[in-house]
Amino acid sequence: MQQRIRVTINGKPHEADVEPRLLLIHYLRDVAGLKGPHIGCETSICGACTVELDGKAVKACSMFAVQADGREVLTVEGLAANGTLHPVQEAFWNEHALQCGYCTPGMIMAAKQLLARNPNPTDSEVRRGLEGNLCRCTGYQHIVNAVRAAASGMGD
């Protein structure tokens, strides 16, 4: 049995019939064709699938697509505007806050949420704010630097 859902993703309407058990991450990648949110652990531990749902960061592997019916989803692809990177994306680039890039979309989305709540976080607050997102490459300091740089840039 399929269920019709309507979701606004990155400002564009999407509509599809889905199985009620389809995870939001699989809807985003396999139905909507967005490859920014990554599938990591599928147990909500790694955070590679982090997106915004109605303005709040969520792990897309921890909810069903039908739960997003009638709601707005923002993925990392929706952050840039008119060819200009979002300040968090720009800071990750400038501060070399990525290596393999697998965790990067989720880290960026989590960092965006963190900065919305706390526009001038300390290093400790950044680390606490991102603890639901794992990176196996960077050692985290460059990520912390990027979030702090984005905070400075967003305050201008």
N, C-alpha and C positions, 0 to 999 in steps of 0.2 A: 504494500500500500504506500503510495507516494502522497506527498503533501506539497501544495504550491506555496512558495514563499516569495516575498518581495523584500529586497534588501537594497539600501543605498550604499554603494561602496565607492569611496573616494569621490563622492558627489554625483555619481551616476547610478541610475536605477538598474537593478538586476532582478530578474524573475526566473524561477525555475521550479520544476517538480523534483522533490528530493525525498529520499528515504528518511524517515524520522530519526534514524540512528546515525546519519551522516554527520561527522564532526565539522564544525565551522572551518577548520583549517583545510579539510579536503574540499569543502565547497569553494573556498577562496582560490585554491590552487587548481582543482580539477574541473570545476564548473565555470567559475568566473575567469580562470586563466591567469591569475595573479601569482607570480612566483616569488615575490618579496618575502612574505612570511614563510619561514622554513619549518619543515617537520623534523623535529629532533627526537625527543624521547617519547612523545605521545602520552606522557603521564603528568604533564604540567610542571615538571622539575626544571627543565633547561631554559625555557623562556624564548626559544628561537621563533616561536609562533606568535609572539605578542603583537596585538593590534589594539586599536581603540574601538570600543563599542559605546556609542552615545557619549563620546568624550572621555571614557574611562579605560585605562589599560586592562586588557584581559588576555588570557592565554587561549588562543583559538582552538587548541587541542582539548580544552577542558569543557567545551560546550558544544551543543548540537546546533547545526545550521538553522533548524526550525526555531531555536530560541532567539535568533537574530531577525526573525520575521518582523517587518515593519520598523526596523531600526537602522541606524547609520553605523557603518564600519569604515574606519580609516586605516589603511595599510601604509607601509613605508613608501610605496609608489605614489601615494596621494599627498605626500608632504611637500615636495617641490612644487613651486608655482611659476609658470611662465619661464621655465628653464633655469630658475634660480633655486638652489638647494635651500632647504629649511636650515636655520642656524645650527641645529643639532647635527644635521647631516654634514654641513660645512665644517663644523668643529671636529667631527670624527675623521674627516678627510685630512684637515690641517694638522691634527694632533697625532696622526698615525695610530688611531684607536682601533685598528683592525689588522688582522693578518690573513687568515683564511676567509674571513667574511661570513662564516656560517651563522654566528650569533648576532652579527651586526644589525640586521633589521629589527630584531627583538630588543636589542640593547638601545637602539635609537628610539623606538617607540616607548620603552620604559623610561628612558632619560627625558623624553618630552613630557611625559606625565609627571615625573619627579620635579622638573623645573616649573611646571604649571602650579604645583602645590608649594614649592619652595624655590623661589627665583634666585636665591643666593646661597646654595648649600655649601657646607664645609666638605672636606674630603670624606670625613666619617659619615656624614649624611648622604653623600653620593653612594658610598659603598653600601650603606644600609638600604638605600632606595633601590639599588640594583641587585640586591641579593637573590632575587628570584630569577635572575638571568645568569647563565653560566657561560664562561669562555674558557676554552682549553688552550688558547694560543698566546694571548697578550700579557698575562700577568696582571691585568686590570689597571695598572697605573696610568697607561695612556688613555684608557676609557675614562677614568676619573678626571684626568686633565682635560679631555674633550668636553665632558659635561660642565666642568668649571669654565672652560673657554666659551661654551655656548651660553652659559648664564651671563657672562660678561657681555657677549655680543647681543643677547636678547634684551639687555637692559639699556642699550644705546637708543 
